[in-house]
Amino acid sequence: MARAAKEIVVEAPLRSVYNQWTQFEEFPRFMDGVSEVKQLDDRRLAWRASIGGREVEWEAEIQEQVPDEKIIWRSISGEANAGLVSFRPAGDGRTEVHLEMSYEPQGLAEEVGAALGLVEGKVEGDLKRFKDFIEERGGHETGGWRGEIANGNVSGGHTGGVGQTRER
């Protein structure tokens, strides 16, 4: 599997940054090539994206989620991928977001792209667009889900937010 990892500092409080990241259906607004993310339940997401000129779909499952700390996922069907996003305070109301993704390149074009670091550039661009997205909102999230996921168990729920998309 190929791997990409990047981090960025967002000019917004940790809680707001984490809450916004939990609004998965908003991802097409800042993730290049992602056309749709549907929240199927607290743990499962259906993705549709264009990768290397191919339209692809997959289902991902959140393996672990700890509010204000991390979210770990892996695909359970379709395109093979997995990842981790972690959050930590960066002082003065700022938050560091660290994103790691592993994926299985399909075909020569994607293998060459992985070798050239094109995916790292994409991850970096997605993080910059996420930063811009929340900073342009004055550091305020569109909603948030404060539940925890561990060992297949889900506890907790969502916060009240404007335009919240991760409702149950």
C-alpha positions in Angstrom: 0.0 0.0 0.0 1.1 3.6 -0.7 1.0 6.1 2.2 0.6 9.9 2.5 0.9 12.0 5.6 0.6 15.7 6.2 -0.3 18.2 8.9 -1.5 21.8 9.1 -2.2 24.3 11.8 -5.7 25.7 11.7 -6.6 29.1 13.2 -9.5 27.8 15.2 -10.1 26.1 18.5 -9.6 22.3 18.8 -13.2 21.5 19.6 -14.5 23.5 16.6 -11.9 21.9 14.2 -12.7 18.4 15.4 -16.5 19.0 15.3 -16.2 20.2 11.7 -14.2 17.2 10.7 -17.0 14.9 11.9 -19.3 16.5 9.4 -18.3 13.9 6.7 -21.0 14.9 4.2 -19.3 18.3 3.9 -16.1 16.8 2.7 -16.8 17.4 -1.0 -16.7 21.1 -0.2 -12.9 20.9 0.4 -11.6 17.4 -0.7 -10.5 17.4 -4.3 -12.1 14.7 -6.4 -14.7 13.7 -3.7 -18.1 14.1 -5.2 -20.2 12.6 -2.4 -20.0 11.2 1.2 -23.1 9.7 2.7 -23.3 9.0 6.4 -24.9 5.5 6.6 -24.8 5.3 10.4 -22.5 6.3 13.3 -19.7 4.1 12.0 -20.1 3.7 8.2 -19.7 6.1 5.3 -20.3 5.6 1.6 -17.8 7.5 -0.6 -17.9 8.5 -4.3 -14.9 10.1 -5.9 -12.8 10.5 -9.0 -9.3 9.0 -8.6 -6.9 9.2 -11.5 -9.7 9.8 -13.9 -11.7 6.8 -12.6 -15.0 7.1 -10.9 -14.8 4.9 -7.7 -17.0 4.1 -4.8 -16.3 2.5 -1.5 -17.7 2.0 2.0 -15.5 3.0 5.0 -16.0 2.1 8.6 -14.7 4.1 11.5 -12.7 1.9 13.7 -12.0 4.3 16.5 -13.1 7.8 17.3 -12.2 9.9 20.4 -13.6 13.4 20.5 -10.9 16.1 20.1 -8.2 13.5 19.6 -8.5 11.2 16.6 -10.6 9.3 14.1 -9.3 6.0 12.5 -11.0 4.4 9.5 -10.6 1.7 6.9 -12.5 0.7 3.8 -14.7 -2.4 4.1 -15.7 -2.5 0.4 -14.5 -1.1 -2.9 -11.2 0.9 -3.1 -8.8 -0.3 -0.4 -7.8 2.5 1.9 -7.3 3.4 5.6 -6.3 6.4 7.6 -6.0 8.4 10.7 -6.7 12.1 11.4 -5.6 13.4 14.8 -6.0 16.8 16.4 -4.0 18.6 19.1 -3.8 22.1 20.5 -1.2 24.3 18.9 -1.5 27.2 21.3 -3.4 30.5 21.1 -6.7 28.9 20.0 -5.1 27.1 17.1 -5.2 23.4 16.3 -2.8 21.0 14.5 -4.5 18.5 12.2 -2.4 15.5 11.2 -3.8 13.3 8.4 -2.4 9.9 7.3 -3.8 7.9 4.5 -2.9 4.5 3.1 -4.3 3.2 -0.2 -3.8 0.5 -2.8 -2.9 2.1 -6.2 -4.9 0.7 -9.1 -3.0 0.6 -12.4 0.1 2.1 -13.7 -1.0 5.8 -13.6 -1.8 5.6 -9.9 1.4 3.7 -9.1 3.4 6.3 -10.9 1.4 9.0 -9.1 2.1 7.4 -5.7 5.8 7.2 -6.6 5.9 10.8 -7.5 4.2 11.9 -4.3 1.1 13.2 -6.1 -1.2 11.9 -3.4 0.8 13.7 -0.7 0.2 16.9 -2.6 -3.5 16.0 -2.8 -3.6 15.4 1.0 -1.8 18.7 1.6 -4.3 20.5 -0.7 -7.3 19.0 1.0 -5.9 20.1 4.4 -5.4 23.6 3.1 -8.9 23.7 1.8 -10.3 22.4 5.1 -8.3 25.1 6.9 -9.7 27.8 4.6 -13.2 26.3 5.0 -13.3 26.6 8.8 -11.3 29.8 9.1 -13.6 31.6 6.6 -16.4 30.6 8.9 -14.6 32.5 11.7 -13.5 29.2 13.3 -17.1 28.0 13.8 -18.2 24.5 12.8 -21.3 23.6 10.8 -22.1 20.9 13.4 -20.4 18.2 15.4 -20.6 14.7 16.6 -19.1 14.1 20.0 -19.7 10.3 20.3 -16.9 7.8 20.8 -16.3 4.6 18.9 -14.1 1.8 20.4 -14.1 -1.9 19.8 -17.2 -1.7 17.6 -19.2 0.1 20.2 -20.7 3.6 19.8 -21.5 5.9 22.6 -22.5 9.5 22.8 -23.9 11.7 20.1 -23.9 15.0 18.3 -23.9 18.6 19.3 -26.3 21.2 18.1 -24.8 23.0 15.2 -26.0 25.0 12.2 -26.5 22.9 9.2 -25.5 19.8 11.0 -25.2 16.8 8.7 -24.2 13.9 11.0 -27.6 13.5 12.5 -29.1 10.2 13.7 
